[in-house]
Amino acid sequence: MSHKHRNVLQAIYHDPVSANIHWREIESLLHHLGAEIEPAHGARYRITLNRHEFFVHHPHHGNEFGKPEVKHLRECLAAAGATLSRYDERDKG
């Protein structure tokens, strides 16, 4: 995993929740993790990662995710097994 992707994943899991993560960084990370990203209705995107499907909203004003969206993304990534510790183990092995 590149430092860029690792930093974005760290920001998603960081407490307190960060509110300055850009959509293009999240989209790049999701592609790197092997996710399929499809436009859904309106500003929603359907994400399929490790056989888990979830939806995220593209930010309406600007490109930064708000705290509630980052929390939602964190929960979805954790459910799909995309945690920082898992990818640290993968990179070591």
FIFI-891944 format. One line per 4 residues: number of its first residue (from 1); their letters; for each residue x, y, z of N, C-alpha, C, O, CB. Coordinates in steps of 0.2 Angstrom, whole numbers. Glycine has a CB too. Layout:
<marbas>
NUM	a	X Y Z X Y Z X Y Z X Y Z X Y Z ~ ...
</marbas>
This chain:
<marbas>
1	mshk	4 -6 0 0 0 0 5 6 0 9 7 4 -5 0 6 ~ 3 11 -4 7 17 -5 6 21 2 1 20 5 5 21 -11 ~ 10 26 3 10 30 9 3 34 8 0 36 13 16 35 9 ~ 2 36 2 -4 41 1 -10 37 3 -15 40 7 -4 43 -7
5	hrnv	-11 31 1 -17 27 2 -17 25 10 -22 25 13 -17 20 -2 ~ -11 24 13 -11 22 20 -13 28 24 -17 28 29 -4 20 22 ~ -11 34 22 -13 40 25 -20 42 25 -23 44 30 -9 46 23 ~ -23 40 19 -31 41 19 -34 36 23 -39 38 27 -33 40 12
9	lqai	-32 30 23 -35 25 28 -34 27 35 -39 26 39 -32 18 26 ~ -28 29 37 -27 32 44 -32 37 45 -35 37 51 -20 34 45 ~ -33 42 41 -37 48 42 -44 45 43 -48 48 47 -37 53 36 ~ -46 40 40 -53 38 40 -54 35 47 -60 35 50 -55 32 35
13	yhdp	-49 31 50 -50 28 56 -47 32 62 -48 30 68 -46 21 56 ~ -45 38 61 -42 42 66 -48 45 71 -53 47 68 -38 48 63 ~ -47 45 77 -51 49 82 -47 55 85 -42 54 87 -53 44 88 ~ -51 60 85 -57 62 83 -58 62 75 -53 62 72 -60 69 85
17	vsan	-64 61 73 -66 60 66 -63 66 62 -65 72 64 -73 59 65 ~ -60 65 57 -57 70 52 -63 72 48 -67 68 46 -51 68 48 ~ -63 78 46 -68 81 41 -65 84 35 -68 88 31 -73 86 45 ~ -59 82 34 -56 86 28 -53 80 23 -47 81 20 -50 90 30
21	ihwr	-56 75 22 -54 70 17 -58 71 11 -64 71 11 -56 63 20 ~ -54 71 5 -57 73 -1 -60 67 -4 -57 61 -4 -52 76 -6 ~ -65 68 -8 -69 62 -12 -64 58 -17 -63 52 -17 -74 65 -16 ~ -59 62 -20 -55 59 -25 -50 55 -21 -47 50 -24 -51 64 -29
25	eies	-48 56 -15 -43 52 -11 -47 46 -9 -44 40 -9 -41 56 -5 ~ -53 46 -7 -57 41 -5 -58 36 -11 -57 30 -10 -64 43 -2 ~ -60 39 -16 -61 35 -22 -55 31 -25 -55 25 -26 -63 40 -28 ~ -49 35 -24 -43 32 -26 -41 26 -21 -39 20 -23 -37 37 -26
29	llhh	-42 27 -15 -41 22 -10 -46 16 -11 -43 10 -11 -42 24 -3 ~ -52 17 -12 -57 11 -14 -55 7 -20 -55 1 -20 -64 14 -15 ~ -52 11 -25 -50 7 -31 -44 3 -29 -43 -3 -31 -48 12 -37 ~ -39 6 -25 -33 2 -23 -35 -4 -19 -32 -9 -20 -29 7 -19
33	lgae	-40 -4 -15 -42 -9 -11 -46 -15 -15 -48 -20 -12 -47 -7 -5 ~ -48 -13 -21 -51 -18 -26 -59 -17 -26 -62 -21 -28 -50 -25 -23 ~ -61 -11 -24 -68 -10 -24 -71 -8 -31 -67 -5 -35 -70 -4 -19 ~ -77 -10 -32 -81 -8 -38 -85 -2 -36 -88 -2 -31 -85 -14 -41
37	iepa	-84 3 -39 -88 10 -38 -93 11 -44 -90 12 -50 -83 16 -37 ~ -99 11 -42 -104 13 -48 -109 18 -46 -111 19 -40 -108 6 -49 ~ -110 23 -50 -115 28 -48 -122 25 -47 -124 21 -51 -115 34 -54 ~ -125 28 -42 -132 25 -41 -136 31 -42 -135 35 -47 -132 23 -33
41	hgar	-141 32 -38 -146 38 -39 -143 44 -36 -141 45 -30 -153 36 -35 ~ -143 50 -40 -141 56 -37 -134 56 -36 -129 54 -40 -145 58 -31 ~ -132 58 -30 -125 59 -28 -123 53 -24 -117 53 -21 -124 65 -23 ~ -127 47 -24 -125 41 -21 -121 37 -26 -122 37 -32 -131 37 -19
45	yrit	-116 33 -23 -112 28 -26 -112 22 -23 -112 21 -16 -104 31 -26 ~ -113 16 -27 -113 10 -24 -106 7 -24 -103 7 -29 -118 5 -28 ~ -104 5 -18 -97 2 -17 -98 -5 -16 -102 -7 -11 -93 6 -12 ~ -94 -9 -19 -94 -17 -18 -87 -18 -16 -82 -17 -20 -97 -21 -24
49	lnrh	-85 -20 -10 -79 -22 -8 -79 -28 -4 -82 -29 1 -76 -16 -3 ~ -75 -33 -6 -75 -40 -2 -81 -43 -1 -83 -45 5 -71 -39 5 ~ -86 -42 -6 -92 -45 -6 -97 -41 -1 -103 -44 0 -92 -52 -4 ~ -95 -35 1 -100 -31 5 -102 -25 1 -97 -22 -3 -96 -29 11
53	effv	-108 -24 1 -111 -18 -3 -113 -13 1 -116 -14 6 -116 -20 -8 ~ -111 -6 0 -113 -1 4 -114 5 -1 -111 5 -6 -109 1 10 ~ -117 10 2 -118 17 -2 -114 22 1 -114 23 8 -125 18 -3 ~ -111 27 -2 -108 33 0 -111 39 -4 -113 38 -10 -101 33 0
57	hhph	-111 44 -1 -114 50 -4 -108 55 -6 -103 56 -2 -119 54 0 ~ -108 57 -12 -103 62 -15 -104 68 -11 -110 70 -12 -102 62 -23 ~ -100 72 -9 -101 78 -6 -104 83 -11 -102 83 -16 -95 81 -3 ~ -109 87 -8 -113 91 -13 -109 98 -14 -109 100 -19 -120 93 -10
61	hgne	-107 101 -8 -104 107 -9 -96 106 -7 -94 105 -2 -107 112 -4 ~ -92 106 -13 -85 105 -12 -84 98 -12 -88 94 -15 -83 107 -5 ~ -78 95 -11 -76 88 -11 -74 85 -5 -72 79 -5 -71 88 -16 ~ -75 88 1 -73 86 7 -79 82 10 -85 84 10 -70 91 12
65	fgkp	-77 76 13 -82 72 17 -83 75 24 -78 78 27 -80 65 18 ~ -89 76 26 -91 78 33 -90 73 38 -89 67 36 -98 81 33 ~ -90 74 44 -89 69 50 -93 63 49 -91 58 50 -89 73 56 ~ -100 65 48 -105 59 48 -103 54 42 -104 48 43 -112 62 47
69	evkh	-101 57 37 -100 53 31 -93 49 32 -93 43 30 -99 57 25 ~ -88 52 35 -82 48 37 -84 42 42 -81 37 41 -77 53 40 ~ -88 44 47 -90 39 51 -93 33 48 -92 27 49 -94 41 57 ~ -98 34 43 -102 29 39 -97 25 35 -97 19 35 -107 33 35
73	lrec	-92 29 32 -87 25 28 -83 21 32 -81 15 30 -83 30 24 ~ -81 23 38 -77 19 43 -80 13 44 -77 7 44 -75 23 49 ~ -87 13 46 -91 7 48 -91 2 42 -91 -4 43 -98 9 50 ~ -92 5 36 -93 1 30 -86 -3 28 -86 -9 27 -95 5 24
77	laaa	-81 1 29 -74 -2 27 -73 -8 33 -70 -13 31 -69 3 27 ~ -74 -6 39 -73 -11 44 -77 -17 43 -75 -23 44 -75 -8 51 ~ -83 -17 41 -88 -22 40 -85 -26 34 -86 -33 33 -95 -20 38 ~ -82 -23 29 -79 -26 23 -72 -29 24 -69 -32 20 -79 -22 17
81	gatl	-69 -28 30 -63 -31 32 -57 -26 30 -51 -28 30 -62 -37 29 ~ -58 -20 28 -53 -15 26 -51 -11 32 -53 -5 32 -56 -11 20 ~ -47 -14 36 -44 -10 42 -37 -9 41 -34 -12 37 -46 -14 49 ~ -35 -4 45 -28 -2 44 -23 -8 47 -18 -9 43 -26 4 49
85	sryd	-25 -11 52 -21 -17 54 -21 -23 49 -15 -26 48 -23 -20 61 ~ -26 -24 46 -26 -29 41 -22 -28 35 -18 -32 33 -33 -30 38 ~ -21 -22 33 -17 -20 27 -10 -19 29 -5 -20 25 -20 -14 24 ~ -9 -18 36 -2 -18 38 1 -25 38 7 -26 36 -1 -14 45
89	erdk	-3 -30 40 -1 -37 40 0 -39 33 5 -43 32 -7 -41 44 ~ -4 -37 29 -4 -39 22 3 -37 19 6 -40 15 -10 -37 18 ~ 4 -31 20 11 -28 17 17 -31 20 22 -31 17 11 -20 19 ~ 17 -33 26 22 -36 29 24 -43 27 29 -46 26 22 -37 37
93	g	18 -47 25 19 -54 23 20 -55 16 21 -60 13 13 -57 24
</marbas>
